């Protein structure tokens, strides 16, 4: 089990203007979200992906770790901020 108590955290408040479009995707399931994260790991060159969880009902934790190229701290905080990108914005092709 991973001990998260010593991991630095920061606020990632949502961007209200983008959240309107984001909420249109309410049907987004946990299975699809996990698949998207794994897909991102593979795109980032991960050779290994580790999935761990601690089932505690509403306090359940899930972690997905990989050995891909990763992001710097600023990119990570921005990526974790709900609504940080408008889903209608054009994205780079990978």
C-alpha positions as CSV (number, residue, x, y, z in Angstrom):
1,X,0.0,0.0,0.0
2,X,1.3,3.5,-0.8
3,X,1.5,6.0,2.1
4,X,0.3,9.3,0.7
5,X,0.8,11.2,4.0
6,X,4.3,12.4,3.1
7,X,3.4,13.5,-0.5
8,X,3.4,17.3,-1.2
9,X,-0.1,18.4,-2.4
10,X,-1.4,21.6,-3.9
11,X,-4.7,23.1,-4.9
12,X,-6.0,22.6,-8.4
13,X,-9.2,24.7,-8.5
14,X,-11.2,24.4,-11.7
15,X,-11.5,27.0,-14.4
16,X,-15.2,27.9,-14.4
17,X,-15.4,28.9,-18.1
18,X,-14.1,25.4,-19.2
19,X,-16.2,23.5,-16.7
20,X,-19.4,24.3,-18.5
21,X,-18.2,22.2,-21.5
22,X,-16.6,19.6,-19.2
23,X,-19.8,18.9,-17.4
24,X,-21.4,17.9,-20.7
25,X,-19.3,14.7,-20.4
26,X,-21.0,13.7,-17.1
27,X,-21.3,10.1,-18.5
28,X,-17.5,9.7,-18.3
29,X,-17.0,6.5,-16.4
30,X,-14.2,5.5,-14.0
31,X,-13.3,2.7,-16.4
32,X,-12.9,5.2,-19.3
33,X,-10.9,7.5,-17.1
34,X,-8.5,4.7,-16.1
35,X,-8.2,3.6,-19.7
36,X,-7.4,7.2,-20.7
37,X,-4.7,7.5,-18.0
38,X,-3.1,4.2,-19.2
39,X,-3.3,5.4,-22.8
40,X,-1.5,8.6,-21.7
41,X,1.2,6.5,-19.9
42,X,1.8,4.5,-23.1
43,X,2.0,7.7,-25.2
44,X,4.6,9.0,-22.7
45,X,6.7,6.0,-23.4
46,X,5.9,4.0,-20.3
47,X,7.3,0.4,-20.3
48,X,5.7,-0.4,-16.9
49,X,2.4,0.8,-15.4
50,X,1.4,0.0,-11.8
51,X,-2.2,0.2,-10.6
52,X,-2.9,0.1,-6.8
53,X,-6.0,0.8,-4.8
54,X,-7.2,0.7,-1.2
55,X,-10.9,0.1,-1.0
56,X,-12.5,2.1,1.8
57,X,-15.9,2.9,0.4
58,X,-16.2,6.7,-0.2
59,X,-12.6,7.1,1.1
60,X,-11.1,4.7,-1.5
61,X,-7.8,5.6,-3.1
62,X,-6.5,4.6,-6.5
63,X,-3.1,5.3,-7.9
64,X,-1.7,4.7,-11.3
65,X,2.1,5.0,-11.7
66,X,4.3,4.6,-14.7
67,X,7.9,5.0,-15.9
68,X,7.0,7.3,-18.8
69,X,8.6,10.7,-19.5
70,X,6.2,12.5,-17.2
71,X,5.5,16.2,-16.6
72,X,7.1,18.9,-14.6
73,X,5.3,20.2,-11.5
74,X,3.6,23.1,-13.3
75,X,2.3,20.8,-16.1
76,X,1.1,18.3,-13.5
77,X,-0.9,20.9,-11.4
78,X,-2.5,22.3,-14.6
79,X,-3.4,18.8,-15.9
80,X,-5.0,17.9,-12.5
81,X,-7.1,21.1,-12.5
82,X,-10.7,20.1,-13.6
83,X,-11.7,22.2,-16.6
84,X,-8.2,23.5,-17.3
85,X,-8.7,22.9,-21.0
86,X,-11.9,23.5,-22.9
87,X,-12.9,20.2,-24.5
88,X,-13.8,22.1,-27.7
89,X,-10.3,23.5,-28.0
90,X,-8.2,22.0,-30.8
91,X,-5.4,19.7,-29.4
92,X,-2.1,18.6,-30.7
93,X,-1.9,15.3,-32.5
94,X,0.5,12.8,-31.0
